[in-house]
């Protein structure tokens, strides 16, 4: 579990983006919006998955029509994934060089 724990967040974001990118945006499905389940008609995330799917297909105007925050969500999630990867690489490099000075290993 210790080896998997550092990877859970980026893997969830990465596979979530992949799943939404492969989604067929022209098919209407069941909504998982908590607001709609509670009976509130406005849902801020309504169409977000469709927007991301349109975006990955290069249909930018449809993506913006589905949800204005779709492109922003892709940008934020991608930057978060990259920052986690960067931190993991830097931490790995730091642990490989601890105790090494002047070519001597302690």
N, C-alpha and C positions, 0 to 999 in steps of 0.2 A: 504494500500500500504506500510506503514511503517513496517508492520510485514513481508511482502513478500520480500522487498528489500534486506535484508541481505542474503537471500537464493537464489537469482536469479543466481549468478555466479556458485556456487557449483552444483545447480540443472541442469544448462545448460551443464556443463562438465559431470556430472554423467549420465544424460539421453543420452547425445551424445555418451559416451562410451558404454552404454547399447545398443543403437540403432546400433552402428557400430559392436558390438560384436554379435548381432543377425542377421547381414547382411549375406547373402549367398555370400561368396567370389568367387564362381565359375561362377556367373552370371555377365556379362558385362552390364553396364548401361550407362546412360547419365553422362557425366562429367560436373561438376560445376566449373571447374578450370577457373579462370579469364584469365590466360595466354593463354589457348587453345581457349577461346572465343574471345580473341584479335588476334588470328592467330599465336601465338608463339607456336612452337611444343614442347618445353621443359616445363614441369610442375613439380615443386619440390614436390608437394603434391600428384602427380599421384600415385594411388595405396595405399594411406595411410589408407583408410577405409578397403580395402581388407586385408592389413597387420594386422590391429587390429582384424579383424574377424578371420583370421588365427591364430593369437596369442591366442585368447580366446578359440580356438579349440585345442590348444596344438600343432599346426603344425608350429613349429618355423622356419624351413628352408623355407617354403613357405612364412611365414611372412616377413622374411628378403629379399626374392626374390621380393615380391610385393613392398616393400618400406623399406629401411634401418632404417628410422626414426619411424616406427610404434611402436616398443617396447619402444623407448625413449619417444614417445608421450604419451603412456599409463602410463609410470612411472611419467612423468612430471604432467600430468593431475591428476593422483591419489594422488601425493604429494600435489598438490594445493588444492584438495578437502579436504584432511586430515588437512592441515594447516588452512583452513577456519573453519572446524569443531572445531579444537583445540582452535582457537581464539574465536569462539562463546561460547564455554564451559567456557573458562577462563573469558571472559567478563561477562558471566552470573553469575559465582561464585563471581566475584568482586562486582557486583551490589547487590548480596544477603548478603554480609558481610560489606557493607558500613555503618559506624556509630555503629558498634558493637565492643565494647572493654570491656574486663573484664566481659563479660556476660551481660552487660547492653546495652540496645537499646536506641539510642538517637533520 
